């Protein structure tokens, strides 16, 4: 799993259930221009302000188990200010007891 995370060309990140970034992969760093150190612990740092409430609602639906995953089109902001249109897929990671412990968004242009 770690090898896939580090070598896929898809921009991947892992969020905790409070919507804070835990980690990002090299493809994410390359695409958006941020390092993991710059993003770790931040709350939705690359999401434009006008999309925050929509994202929070979709994220909560997944965390609360109301839906198995969410897929939507949105915008993300690169470090250099460029806005990218992306397809986002939110799907949960569960622990051995079935509790959702993180959400790894997959972003595709």
Gaussian input, Z-matrix of N, CA and C with variables (Angstrom, degrees):
# hf/3-21g

backbone

0 1
 N
 C     1     B1
 C     2     B2     1     A1
 N     3     B3     2     A2     1     D1
 C     4     B4     3     A3     2     D2
 C     5     B5     4     A4     3     D3
 N     6     B6     5     A5     4     D4
 C     7     B7     6     A6     5     D5
 C     8     B8     7     A7     6     D6
 N     9     B9     8     A8     7     D7
 C    10    B10     9     A9     8     D8
 C    11    B11    10    A10     9     D9
 N    12    B12    11    A11    10    D10
 C    13    B13    12    A12    11    D11
 C    14    B14    13    A13    12    D12
 N    15    B15    14    A14    13    D13
 C    16    B16    15    A15    14    D14
 C    17    B17    16    A16    15    D15
 N    18    B18    17    A17    16    D16
 C    19    B19    18    A18    17    D17
 C    20    B20    19    A19    18    D18
 N    21    B21    20    A20    19    D19
 C    22    B22    21    A21    20    D20
 C    23    B23    22    A22    21    D21
 N    24    B24    23    A23    22    D22
 C    25    B25    24    A24    23    D23
 C    26    B26    25    A25    24    D24
 N    27    B27    26    A26    25    D25
 C    28    B28    27    A27    26    D26
 C    29    B29    28    A28    27    D27
 N    30    B30    29    A29    28    D28
 C    31    B31    30    A30    29    D29
 C    32    B32    31    A31    30    D30
 N    33    B33    32    A32    31    D31
 C    34    B34    33    A33    32    D32
 C    35    B35    34    A34    33    D33
 N    36    B36    35    A35    34    D34
 C    37    B37    36    A36    35    D35
 C    38    B38    37    A37    36    D36
 N    39    B39    38    A38    37    D37
 C    40    B40    39    A39    38    D38
 C    41    B41    40    A40    39    D39
 N    42    B42    41    A41    40    D40
 C    43    B43    42    A42    41    D41
 C    44    B44    43    A43    42    D42
 N    45    B45    44    A44    43    D43
 C    46    B46    45    A45    44    D44
 C    47    B47    46    A46    45    D45
 N    48    B48    47    A47    46    D46
 C    49    B49    48    A48    47    D47
 C    50    B50    49    A49    48    D48
 N    51    B51    50    A50    49    D49
 C    52    B52    51    A51    50    D50
 C    53    B53    52    A52    51    D51
 N    54    B54    53    A53    52    D52
 C    55    B55    54    A54    53    D53
 C    56    B56    55    A55    54    D54
 N    57    B57    56    A56    55    D55
 C    58    B58    57    A57    56    D56
 C    59    B59    58    A58    57    D57
 N    60    B60    59    A59    58    D58
 C    61    B61    60    A60    59    D59
 C    62    B62    61    A61    60    D60
 N    63    B63    62    A62    61    D61
 C    64    B64    63    A63    62    D62
 C    65    B65    64    A64    63    D63
 N    66    B66    65    A65    64    D64
 C    67    B67    66    A66    65    D65
 C    68    B68    67    A67    66    D66
 N    69    B69    68    A68    67    D67
 C    70    B70    69    A69    68    D68
 C    71    B71    70    A70    69    D69
 N    72    B72    71    A71    70    D70
 C    73    B73    72    A72    71    D71
 C    74    B74    73    A73    72    D72
 N    75    B75    74    A74    73    D73
 C    76    B76    75    A75    74    D74
 C    77    B77    76    A76    75    D75
 N    78    B78    77    A77    76    D76
 C    79    B79    78    A78    77    D77
 C    80    B80    79    A79    78    D78
 N    81    B81    80    A80    79    D79
 C    82    B82    81    A81    80    D80
 C    83    B83    82    A82    81    D81
 N    84    B84    83    A83    82    D82
 C    85    B85    84    A84    83    D83
 C    86    B86    85    A85    84    D84
 N    87    B87    86    A86    85    D85
 C    88    B88    87    A87    86    D86
 C    89    B89    88    A88    87    D87
 N    90    B90    89    A89    88    D88
 C    91    B91    90    A90    89    D89
 C    92    B92    91    A91    90    D90
 N    93    B93    92    A92    91    D91
 C    94    B94    93    A93    92    D92
 C    95    B95    94    A94    93    D93
 N    96    B96    95    A95    94    D94
 C    97    B97    96    A96    95    D95
 C    98    B98    97    A97    96    D96
 N    99    B99    98    A98    97    D97
 C   100   B100    99    A99    98    D98
 C   101   B101   100   A100    99    D99
 N   102   B102   101   A101   100   D100
 C   103   B103   102   A102   101   D101
 C   104   B104   103   A103   102   D102
 N   105   B105   104   A104   103   D103
 C   106   B106   105   A105   104   D104
 C   107   B107   106   A106   105   D105
 N   108   B108   107   A107   106   D106
 C   109   B109   108   A108   107   D107
 C   110   B110   109   A109   108   D108
 N   111   B111   110   A110   109   D109
 C   112   B112   111   A111   110   D110
 C   113   B113   112   A112   111   D111
 N   114   B114   113   A113   112   D112
 C   115   B115   114   A114   113   D113
 C   116   B116   115   A115   114   D114
 N   117   B117   116   A116   115   D115
 C   118   B118   117   A117   116   D116
 C   119   B119   118   A118   117   D117
 N   120   B120   119   A119   118   D118
 C   121   B121   120   A120   119   D119
 C   122   B122   121   A121   120   D120
 N   123   B123   122   A122   121   D121
 C   124   B124   123   A123   122   D122
 C   125   B125   124   A124   123   D123
 N   126   B126   125   A125   124   D124
 C   127   B127   126   A126   125   D125
 C   128   B128   127   A127   126   D126
 N   129   B129   128   A128   127   D127
 C   130   B130   129   A129   128   D128
 C   131   B131   130   A130   129   D129
 N   132   B132   131   A131   130   D130
 C   133   B133   132   A132   131   D131
 C   134   B134   133   A133   132   D132
 N   135   B135   134   A134   133   D133
 C   136   B136   135   A135   134   D134
 C   137   B137   136   A136   135   D135
 N   138   B138   137   A137   136   D136
 C   139   B139   138   A138   137   D137
 C   140   B140   139   A139   138   D138
 N   141   B141   140   A140   139   D139
 C   142   B142   141   A141   140   D140
 C   143   B143   142   A142   141   D141
 N   144   B144   143   A143   142   D142
 C   145   B145   144   A144   143   D143
 C   146   B146   145   A145   144   D144
 N   147   B147   146   A146   145   D145
 C   148   B148   147   A147   146   D146
 C   149   B149   148   A148   147   D147
 N   150   B150   149   A149   148   D148
 C   151   B151   150   A150   149   D149
 C   152   B152   151   A151   150   D150
 N   153   B153   152   A152   151   D151
 C   154   B154   153   A153   152   D152
 C   155   B155   154   A154   153   D153
 N   156   B156   155   A155   154   D154
 C   157   B157   156   A156   155   D155
 C   158   B158   157   A157   156   D156
 N   159   B159   158   A158   157   D157
 C   160   B160   159   A159   158   D158
 C   161   B161   160   A160   159   D159
 N   162   B162   161   A161   160   D160
 C   163   B163   162   A162   161   D161
 C   164   B164   163   A163   162   D162
 N   165   B165   164   A164   163   D163
 C   166   B166   165   A165   164   D164
 C   167   B167   166   A166   165   D165
 N   168   B168   167   A167   166   D166
 C   169   B169   168   A168   167   D167
 C   170   B170   169   A169   168   D168
 N   171   B171   170   A170   169   D169
 C   172   B172   171   A171   170   D170
 C   173   B173   172   A172   171   D171
 N   174   B174   173   A173   172   D172
 C   175   B175   174   A174   173   D173
 C   176   B176   175   A175   174   D174
 N   177   B177   176   A176   175   D175
 C   178   B178   177   A177   176   D176
 C   179   B179   178   A178   177   D177
 N   180   B180   179   A179   178   D178
 C   181   B181   180   A180   179   D179
 C   182   B182   181   A181   180   D180
 N   183   B183   182   A182   181   D181
 C   184   B184   183   A183   182   D182
 C   185   B185   184   A184   183   D183
 N   186   B186   185   A185   184   D184
 C   187   B187   186   A186   185   D185
 C   188   B188   187   A187   186   D186
 N   189   B189   188   A188   187   D187
 C   190   B190   189   A189   188   D188
 C   191   B191   190   A190   189   D189
 N   192   B192   191   A191   190   D190
 C   193   B193   192   A192   191   D191
 C   194   B194   193   A193   192   D192
 N   195   B195   194   A194   193   D193
 C   196   B196   195   A195   194   D194
 C   197   B197   196   A196   195   D195
 N   198   B198   197   A197   196   D196
 C   199   B199   198   A198   197   D197
 C   200   B200   199   A199   198   D198
 N   201   B201   200   A200   199   D199
 C   202   B202   201   A201   200   D200
 C   203   B203   202   A202   201   D201
 N   204   B204   203   A203   202   D202
 C   205   B205   204   A204   203   D203
 C   206   B206   205   A205   204   D204
 N   207   B207   206   A206   205   D205
 C   208   B208   207   A207   206   D206
 C   209   B209   208   A208   207   D207
 N   210   B210   209   A209   208   D208
 C   211   B211   210   A210   209   D209
 C   212   B212   211   A211   210   D210
 N   213   B213   212   A212   211   D211
 C   214   B214   213   A213   212   D212
 C   215   B215   214   A214   213   D213
 N   216   B216   215   A215   214   D214
 C   217   B217   216   A216   215   D215
 C   218   B218   217   A217   216   D216
 N   219   B219   218   A218   217   D217
 C   220   B220   219   A219   218   D218
 C   221   B221   220   A220   219   D219
 N   222   B222   221   A221   220   D220
 C   223   B223   222   A222   221   D221
 C   224   B224   223   A223   222   D222
 N   225   B225   224   A224   223   D223
 C   226   B226   225   A225   224   D224
 C   227   B227   226   A226   225   D225
 N   228   B228   227   A227   226   D226
 C   229   B229   228   A228   227   D227
 C   230   B230   229   A229   228   D228
 N   231   B231   230   A230   229   D229
 C   232   B232   231   A231   230   D230
 C   233   B233   232   A232   231   D231
 N   234   B234   233   A233   232   D232
 C   235   B235   234   A234   233   D233
 C   236   B236   235   A235   234   D234
 N   237   B237   236   A236   235   D235
 C   238   B238   237   A237   236   D236
 C   239   B239   238   A238   237   D237
 N   240   B240   239   A239   238   D238
 C   241   B241   240   A240   239   D239
 C   242   B242   241   A241   240   D240
 N   243   B243   242   A242   241   D241
 C   244   B244   243   A243   242   D242
 C   245   B245   244   A244   243   D243
 N   246   B246   245   A245   244   D244
 C   247   B247   246   A246   245   D245
 C   248   B248   247   A247   246   D246
 N   249   B249   248   A248   247   D247
 C   250   B250   249   A249   248   D248
 C   251   B251   250   A250   249   D249
 N   252   B252   251   A251   250   D250
 C   253   B253   252   A252   251   D251
 C   254   B254   253   A253   252   D252
 N   255   B255   254   A254   253   D253
 C   256   B256   255   A255   254   D254
 C   257   B257   256   A256   255   D255
 N   258   B258   257   A257   256   D256
 C   259   B259   258   A258   257   D257
 C   260   B260   259   A259   258   D258
 N   261   B261   260   A260   259   D259
 C   262   B262   261   A261   260   D260
 C   263   B263   262   A262   261   D261
 N   264   B264   263   A263   262   D262
 C   265   B265   264   A264   263   D263
 C   266   B266   265   A265   264   D264
 N   267   B267   266   A266   265   D265
 C   268   B268   267   A267   266   D266
 C   269   B269   268   A268   267   D267
 N   270   B270   269   A269   268   D268
 C   271   B271   270   A270   269   D269
 C   272   B272   271   A271   270   D270
 N   273   B273   272   A272   271   D271
 C   274   B274   273   A273   272   D272
 C   275   B275   274   A274   273   D273
 N   276   B276   275   A275   274   D274
 C   277   B277   276   A276   275   D275
 C   278   B278   277   A277   276   D276
 N   279   B279   278   A278   277   D277
 C   280   B280   279   A279   278   D278
 C   281   B281   280   A280   279   D279
 N   282   B282   281   A281   280   D280
 C   283   B283   282   A282   281   D281
 C   284   B284   283   A283   282   D282
 N   285   B285   284   A284   283   D283
 C   286   B286   285   A285   284   D284
 C   287   B287   286   A286   285   D285
 N   288   B288   287   A287   286   D286
 C   289   B289   288   A288   287   D287
 C   290   B290   289   A289   288   D288
 N   291   B291   290   A290   289   D289
 C   292   B292   291   A291   290   D290
 C   293   B293   292   A292   291   D291
 N   294   B294   293   A293   292   D292
 C   295   B295   294   A294   293   D293
 C   296   B296   295   A295   294   D294
 N   297   B297   296   A296   295   D295
 C   298   B298   297   A297   296   D296
 C   299   B299   298   A298   297   D297
 N   300   B300   299   A299   298   D298
 C   301   B301   300   A300   299   D299
 C   302   B302   301   A301   300   D300
 N   303   B303   302   A302   301   D301
 C   304   B304   303   A303   302   D302
 C   305   B305   304   A304   303   D303
 N   306   B306   305   A305   304   D304
 C   307   B307   306   A306   305   D305
 C   308   B308   307   A307   306   D306
 N   309   B309   308   A308   307   D307
 C   310   B310   309   A309   308   D308
 C   311   B311   310   A310   309   D309
 N   312   B312   311   A311   310   D310
 C   313   B313   312   A312   311   D311
 C   314   B314   313   A313   312   D312
 N   315   B315   314   A314   313   D313
 C   316   B316   315   A315   314   D314
 C   317   B317   316   A316   315   D315
 N   318   B318   317   A317   316   D316
 C   319   B319   318   A318   317   D317
 C   320   B320   319   A319   318   D318
 N   321   B321   320   A320   319   D319
 C   322   B322   321   A321   320   D320
 C   323   B323   322   A322   321   D321
 N   324   B324   323   A323   322   D322
 C   325   B325   324   A324   323   D323
 C   326   B326   325   A325   324   D324

   B1=1.4442
   B2=1.5345
   B3=1.3334
   B4=1.4556
   B5=1.5251
   B6=1.3288
   B7=1.4594
   B8=1.5287
   B9=1.3312
   B10=1.4644
   B11=1.5201
   B12=1.3310
   B13=1.4581
   B14=1.5259
   B15=1.3139
   B16=1.4575
   B17=1.5250
   B18=1.3480
   B19=1.4544
   B20=1.5297
   B21=1.3205
   B22=1.4620
   B23=1.5251
   B24=1.3213
   B25=1.4584
   B26=1.5262
   B27=1.3380
   B28=1.4652
   B29=1.5222
   B30=1.3239
   B31=1.4572
   B32=1.5262
   B33=1.3218
   B34=1.4586
   B35=1.5211
   B36=1.3117
   B37=1.4526
   B38=1.5180
   B39=1.3140
   B40=1.4540
   B41=1.5152
   B42=1.3314
   B43=1.4503
   B44=1.5182
   B45=1.3347
   B46=1.4569
   B47=1.5228
   B48=1.3063
   B49=1.4650
   B50=1.5294
   B51=1.3307
   B52=1.4668
   B53=1.5238
   B54=1.3349
   B55=1.4532
   B56=1.5219
   B57=1.3070
   B58=1.4627
   B59=1.5292
   B60=1.3162
   B61=1.4629
   B62=1.5250
   B63=1.3191
   B64=1.4529
   B65=1.5269
   B66=1.3320
   B67=1.4574
   B68=1.5213
   B69=1.3296
   B70=1.4655
   B71=1.5218
   B72=1.3276
   B73=1.4659
   B74=1.5363
   B75=1.3298
   B76=1.4701
   B77=1.5321
   B78=1.3270
   B79=1.4691
   B80=1.5269
   B81=1.3204
   B82=1.4620
   B83=1.5311
   B84=1.3328
   B85=1.4643
   B86=1.5291
   B87=1.3178
   B88=1.4609
   B89=1.5240
   B90=1.3063
   B91=1.4632
   B92=1.5184
   B93=1.3336
   B94=1.4642
   B95=1.5272
   B96=1.3404
   B97=1.4568
   B98=1.5145
   B99=1.3017
   B100=1.4658
   B101=1.5190
   B102=1.3198
   B103=1.4548
   B104=1.5263
   B105=1.3023
   B106=1.4601
   B107=1.5260
   B108=1.3165
   B109=1.4630
   B110=1.5315
   B111=1.3175
   B112=1.4627
   B113=1.5268
   B114=1.3343
   B115=1.4571
   B116=1.5279
   B117=1.3146
   B118=1.4635
   B119=1.5267
   B120=1.3240
   B121=1.4570
   B122=1.5133
   B123=1.3197
   B124=1.4709
   B125=1.5191
   B126=1.2965
   B127=1.4561
   B128=1.5213
   B129=1.3349
   B130=1.4702
   B131=1.5292
   B132=1.3378
   B133=1.4609
   B134=1.5149
   B135=1.3288
   B136=1.4707
   B137=1.5239
   B138=1.3217
   B139=1.4693
   B140=1.5208
   B141=1.3372
   B142=1.4655
   B143=1.5319
   B144=1.3124
   B145=1.4701
   B146=1.5290
   B147=1.3408
   B148=1.4606
   B149=1.5351
   B150=1.3274
   B151=1.4689
   B152=1.5303
   B153=1.3277
   B154=1.4632
   B155=1.5227
   B156=1.3143
   B157=1.4677
   B158=1.5239
   B159=1.3209
   B160=1.4673
   B161=1.5261
   B162=1.3243
   B163=1.4643
   B164=1.5223
   B165=1.3193
   B166=1.4730
   B167=1.5193
   B168=1.3160
   B169=1.4668
   B170=1.5254
   B171=1.3007
   B172=1.4727
   B173=1.5328
   B174=1.3177
   B175=1.4621
   B176=1.5363
   B177=1.3350
   B178=1.4789
   B179=1.5208
   B180=1.3246
   B181=1.4689
   B182=1.5236
   B183=1.3297
   B184=1.4650
   B185=1.5310
   B186=1.3350
   B187=1.4700
   B188=1.5255
   B189=1.3214
   B190=1.4626
   B191=1.5289
   B192=1.3219
   B193=1.4573
   B194=1.5175
   B195=1.3292
   B196=1.4690
   B197=1.5221
   B198=1.3386
   B199=1.4617
   B200=1.5271
   B201=1.3421
   B202=1.4676
   B203=1.5348
   B204=1.3235
   B205=1.4641
   B206=1.5194
   B207=1.3252
   B208=1.4614
   B209=1.5147
   B210=1.3153
   B211=1.4588
   B212=1.5218
   B213=1.3248
   B214=1.4641
   B215=1.5234
   B216=1.3244
   B217=1.4609
   B218=1.5165
   B219=1.3190
   B220=1.4550
   B221=1.5130
   B222=1.3174
   B223=1.4602
   B224=1.5262
   B225=1.3166
   B226=1.4614
   B227=1.5169
   B228=1.3231
   B229=1.4628
   B230=1.5304
   B231=1.3086
   B232=1.4634
   B233=1.5314
   B234=1.3058
   B235=1.4618
   B236=1.5284
   B237=1.3294
   B238=1.4732
   B239=1.5296
   B240=1.3489
   B241=1.4620
   B242=1.5169
   B243=1.3249
   B244=1.4710
   B245=1.5319
   B246=1.3223
   B247=1.4633
   B248=1.5291
   B249=1.3235
   B250=1.4590
   B251=1.5189
   B252=1.3357
   B253=1.4585
   B254=1.5192
   B255=1.3345
   B256=1.4560
   B257=1.5257
   B258=1.3071
   B259=1.4553
   B260=1.5208
   B261=1.3300
   B262=1.4589
   B263=1.5176
   B264=1.3211
   B265=1.4609
   B266=1.5212
   B267=1.3310
   B268=1.4625
   B269=1.5199
   B270=1.3246
   B271=1.4624
   B272=1.5269
   B273=1.3237
   B274=1.4637
   B275=1.5239
   B276=1.3262
   B277=1.4587
   B278=1.5244
   B279=1.3214
   B280=1.4690
   B281=1.5262
   B282=1.3429
   B283=1.4605
   B284=1.5292
   B285=1.3157
   B286=1.4691
   B287=1.5251
   B288=1.3215
   B289=1.4767
   B290=1.5249
   B291=1.3392
   B292=1.4599
   B293=1.5156
   B294=1.3298
   B295=1.4681
   B296=1.5245
   B297=1.3208
   B298=1.4627
   B299=1.5204
   B300=1.3432
   B301=1.4585
   B302=1.5240
   B303=1.3300
   B304=1.4615
   B305=1.5207
   B306=1.3298
   B307=1.4608
   B308=1.5284
   B309=1.3382
   B310=1.4632
   B311=1.5306
   B312=1.3431
   B313=1.4613
   B314=1.5283
   B315=1.2893
   B316=1.4640
   B317=1.5218
   B318=1.3322
   B319=1.4626
   B320=1.5261
   B321=1.3232
   B322=1.4678
   B323=1.5100
   B324=1.3158
   B325=1.4740
   B326=1.5104
   A1=110.94
   A2=115.92
   A3=119.92
   A4=111.25
   A5=116.72
   A6=121.01
   A7=110.65
   A8=117.46
   A9=121.15
   A10=109.93
   A11=117.02
   A12=122.31
   A13=110.72
   A14=116.54
   A15=120.80
   A16=114.56
   A17=117.87
   A18=119.47
   A19=115.94
   A20=118.36
   A21=119.61
   A22=110.04
   A23=115.93
   A24=120.29
   A25=112.02
   A26=117.25
   A27=121.24
   A28=109.15
   A29=116.55
   A30=121.15
   A31=108.02
   A32=116.28
   A33=121.42
   A34=110.58
   A35=114.49
   A36=121.30
   A37=106.80
   A38=115.93
   A39=120.65
   A40=107.08
   A41=115.23
   A42=122.20
   A43=108.92
   A44=116.46
   A45=118.48
   A46=107.82
   A47=118.52
   A48=120.76
   A49=112.62
   A50=117.51
   A51=121.91
   A52=111.95
   A53=117.08
   A54=124.46
   A55=113.81
   A56=117.59
   A57=121.77
   A58=109.47
   A59=116.08
   A60=120.62
   A61=110.18
   A62=114.82
   A63=122.42
   A64=108.85
   A65=116.49
   A66=120.49
   A67=110.57
   A68=115.64
   A69=122.72
   A70=107.77
   A71=115.70
   A72=118.86
   A73=110.71
   A74=117.32
   A75=120.57
   A76=113.60
   A77=118.65
   A78=120.60
   A79=110.81
   A80=117.57
   A81=122.11
   A82=109.25
   A83=116.32
   A84=120.16
   A85=110.77
   A86=116.47
   A87=121.39
   A88=111.98
   A89=116.49
   A90=120.81
   A91=112.63
   A92=116.78
   A93=120.16
   A94=114.45
   A95=118.02
   A96=120.78
   A97=115.51
   A98=118.10
   A99=122.23
   A100=109.87
   A101=116.67
   A102=120.80
   A103=109.14
   A104=115.60
   A105=119.47
   A106=110.32
   A107=118.01
   A108=121.69
   A109=111.63
   A110=117.66
   A111=121.03
   A112=112.47
   A113=117.26
   A114=121.24
   A115=114.58
   A116=117.95
   A117=121.46
   A118=111.36
   A119=115.03
   A120=122.05
   A121=115.29
   A122=117.41
   A123=119.93
   A124=111.06
   A125=115.65
   A126=124.40
   A127=110.29
   A128=116.94
   A129=123.59
   A130=113.25
   A131=117.81
   A132=120.24
   A133=116.71
   A134=119.18
   A135=119.43
   A136=112.23
   A137=116.89
   A138=121.45
   A139=109.89
   A140=117.64
   A141=120.50
   A142=111.12
   A143=116.19
   A144=122.38
   A145=112.53
   A146=117.34
   A147=119.37
   A148=113.13
   A149=117.92
   A150=121.06
   A151=112.95
   A152=117.77
   A153=120.92
   A154=113.67
   A155=117.99
   A156=119.56
   A157=111.33
   A158=117.40
   A159=120.70
   A160=110.44
   A161=116.53
   A162=121.14
   A163=110.31
   A164=117.28
   A165=120.24
   A166=111.28
   A167=116.89
   A168=121.16
   A169=110.49
   A170=117.54
   A171=121.60
   A172=110.61
   A173=116.45
   A174=121.55
   A175=110.28
   A176=116.31
   A177=120.47
   A178=111.62
   A179=118.00
   A180=120.96
   A181=110.75
   A182=116.62
   A183=120.89
   A184=110.14
   A185=117.86
   A186=121.86
   A187=111.43
   A188=116.75
   A189=120.72
   A190=112.49
   A191=117.19
   A192=120.82
   A193=114.37
   A194=117.65
   A195=121.27
   A196=111.38
   A197=116.58
   A198=122.78
   A199=108.07
   A200=118.00
   A201=119.17
   A202=112.96
   A203=117.40
   A204=123.22
   A205=107.86
   A206=115.83
   A207=122.46
   A208=107.21
   A209=116.00
   A210=121.62
   A211=107.15
   A212=116.48
   A213=119.94
   A214=109.82
   A215=115.51
   A216=121.52
   A217=107.81
   A218=115.24
   A219=119.47
   A220=110.96
   A221=114.39
   A222=121.37
   A223=108.56
   A224=115.30
   A225=122.48
   A226=108.30
   A227=116.11
   A228=121.87
   A229=109.71
   A230=116.19
   A231=122.21
   A232=109.64
   A233=116.16
   A234=121.55
   A235=111.70
   A236=116.69
   A237=120.43
   A238=112.96
   A239=117.06
   A240=121.27
   A241=114.55
   A242=117.32
   A243=120.53
   A244=109.92
   A245=116.27
   A246=122.41
   A247=107.72
   A248=116.57
   A249=121.63
   A250=110.31
   A251=116.34
   A252=120.93
   A253=107.12
   A254=116.61
   A255=120.62
   A256=111.29
   A257=114.60
   A258=122.36
   A259=105.40
   A260=116.96
   A261=122.80
   A262=109.08
   A263=115.57
   A264=120.90
   A265=107.77
   A266=115.73
   A267=122.51
   A268=108.00
   A269=116.36
   A270=120.11
   A271=107.85
   A272=117.40
   A273=120.52
   A274=114.68
   A275=114.41
   A276=122.43
   A277=105.71
   A278=115.39
   A279=121.04
   A280=110.48
   A281=115.49
   A282=119.00
   A283=109.47
   A284=117.73
   A285=122.34
   A286=112.80
   A287=117.53
   A288=121.48
   A289=112.73
   A290=116.35
   A291=120.17
   A292=114.70
   A293=117.61
   A294=121.15
   A295=109.56
   A296=117.13
   A297=122.09
   A298=108.52
   A299=115.57
   A300=120.34
   A301=113.15
   A302=117.28
   A303=120.12
   A304=110.05
   A305=113.92
   A306=121.43
   A307=107.12
   A308=117.48
   A309=118.49
   A310=111.66
   A311=117.51
   A312=118.35
   A313=111.64
   A314=114.98
   A315=121.98
   A316=105.97
   A317=117.46
   A318=121.86
   A319=109.54
   A320=115.34
   A321=121.09
   A322=109.42
   A323=114.54
   A324=119.73
   A325=108.34
   D1=-42.72
   D2=-179.99
   D3=-63.42
   D4=-39.60
   D5=178.58
   D6=-62.43
   D7=-43.90
   D8=177.51
   D9=-60.11
   D10=-48.22
   D11=-178.35
   D12=-56.18
   D13=-43.38
   D14=-175.45
   D15=-81.57
   D16=-19.48
   D17=-174.28
   D18=-115.46
   D19=-6.04
   D20=177.54
   D21=-69.86
   D22=153.76
   D23=176.35
   D24=-87.06
   D25=-6.09
   D26=174.87
   D27=-76.51
   D28=139.25
   D29=176.83
   D30=-76.55
   D31=112.13
   D32=-178.03
   D33=-116.75
   D34=145.11
   D35=173.04
   D36=-139.54
   D37=163.18
   D38=175.72
   D39=-125.82
   D40=128.03
   D41=178.66
   D42=-110.63
   D43=147.26
   D44=170.18
   D45=-79.32
   D46=179.28
   D47=-175.87
   D48=-73.74
   D49=-3.63
   D50=175.04
   D51=-99.29
   D52=10.18
   D53=178.12
   D54=72.57
   D55=23.63
   D56=176.79
   D57=-100.18
   D58=139.93
   D59=-178.53
   D60=-70.59
   D61=130.37
   D62=175.98
   D63=-97.42
   D64=-45.70
   D65=-179.88
   D66=-159.24
   D67=158.38
   D68=175.21
   D69=-132.28
   D70=156.45
   D71=-179.97
   D72=-94.83
   D73=169.83
   D74=-179.96
   D75=-57.54
   D76=-36.35
   D77=178.50
   D78=-63.77
   D79=-37.54
   D80=176.89
   D81=-63.91
   D82=-47.69
   D83=-179.99
   D84=-59.20
   D85=-42.38
   D86=-179.40
   D87=-66.14
   D88=-44.52
   D89=-177.23
   D90=-68.86
   D91=-44.98
   D92=-173.24
   D93=-97.53
   D94=-13.54
   D95=176.08
   D96=83.72
   D97=2.15
   D98=177.76
   D99=-100.58
   D100=150.08
   D101=172.57
   D102=-92.66
   D103=162.56
   D104=176.79
   D105=-58.07
   D106=-40.68
   D107=-179.25
   D108=-60.20
   D109=-34.73
   D110=179.69
   D111=-72.37
   D112=-26.61
   D113=-173.33
   D114=-102.96
   D115=-24.98
   D116=-174.19
   D117=-54.35
   D118=128.39
   D119=178.31
   D120=84.16
   D121=-5.27
   D122=-178.15
   D123=-85.28
   D124=150.38
   D125=-178.27
   D126=-95.13
   D127=108.66
   D128=177.23
   D129=43.09
   D130=55.61
   D131=-173.08
   D132=-70.92
   D133=-19.63
   D134=-177.34
   D135=-108.94
   D136=12.80
   D137=-179.89
   D138=-97.39
   D139=127.03
   D140=177.74
   D141=-59.66
   D142=147.08
   D143=-177.09
   D144=-54.94
   D145=-37.10
   D146=-176.73
   D147=-73.73
   D148=-6.64
   D149=177.89
   D150=-109.62
   D151=-3.59
   D152=-173.82
   D153=-58.91
   D154=-47.43
   D155=-176.43
   D156=-65.40
   D157=-40.37
   D158=177.03
   D159=-60.26
   D160=-45.03
   D161=-179.48
   D162=-64.31
   D163=-43.70
   D164=178.80
   D165=-58.71
   D166=-41.72
   D167=179.79
   D168=-64.21
   D169=-47.10
   D170=-179.76
   D171=-63.81
   D172=-41.85
   D173=179.78
   D174=-61.86
   D175=-46.45
   D176=179.18
   D177=-60.58
   D178=-38.30
   D179=178.82
   D180=-58.90
   D181=-40.52
   D182=179.68
   D183=-72.75
   D184=-47.91
   D185=-178.13
   D186=-60.59
   D187=-37.41
   D188=-178.97
   D189=-82.28
   D190=-1.87
   D191=177.73
   D192=75.87
   D193=16.40
   D194=179.74
   D195=-70.64
   D196=-29.34
   D197=177.97
   D198=-137.48
   D199=150.86
   D200=-179.13
   D201=-73.42
   D202=-25.92
   D203=176.60
   D204=-166.01
   D205=166.32
   D206=176.13
   D207=-133.07
   D208=138.65
   D209=175.17
   D210=-130.43
   D211=132.33
   D212=-178.52
   D213=-154.50
   D214=161.92
   D215=174.95
   D216=-98.18
   D217=136.46
   D218=-179.21
   D219=-152.85
   D220=-171.08
   D221=179.41
   D222=-120.50
   D223=147.74
   D224=175.84
   D225=-134.71
   D226=151.84
   D227=-175.57
   D228=-108.75
   D229=125.22
   D230=175.80
   D231=-79.22
   D232=162.57
   D233=179.25
   D234=-57.93
   D235=-34.47
   D236=-179.75
   D237=-81.31
   D238=3.77
   D239=177.79
   D240=94.77
   D241=-11.74
   D242=179.22
   D243=-63.49
   D244=137.91
   D245=176.74
   D246=-98.29
   D247=128.68
   D248=177.28
   D249=-112.74
   D250=136.25
   D251=170.51
   D252=-85.00
   D253=127.02
   D254=-175.23
   D255=-134.02
   D256=157.43
   D257=169.44
   D258=-99.85
   D259=123.57
   D260=-177.28
   D261=-112.15
   D262=133.57
   D263=174.28
   D264=-122.61
   D265=121.00
   D266=177.07
   D267=-106.64
   D268=121.78
   D269=176.07
   D270=-141.82
   D271=143.05
   D272=-172.00
   D273=-81.35
   D274=154.87
   D275=166.81
   D276=-110.25
   D277=130.20
   D278=-177.93
   D279=-110.73
   D280=151.37
   D281=174.53
   D282=-83.80
   D283=-175.54
   D284=-176.59
   D285=-61.13
   D286=-25.01
   D287=179.30
   D288=-90.08
   D289=-0.23
   D290=178.68
   D291=90.83
   D292=0.85
   D293=179.52
   D294=-77.55
   D295=135.32
   D296=177.10
   D297=-70.97
   D298=124.53
   D299=-177.29
   D300=-115.35
   D301=-18.95
   D302=177.19
   D303=-162.58
   D304=164.78
   D305=178.71
   D306=-128.77
   D307=116.04
   D308=177.34
   D309=-99.00
   D310=96.80
   D311=176.78
   D312=-64.73
   D313=137.58
   D314=173.80
   D315=-108.89
   D316=126.06
   D317=-177.79
   D318=-115.13
   D319=129.59
   D320=176.39
   D321=-129.11
   D322=140.38
   D323=178.52
   D324=-83.07

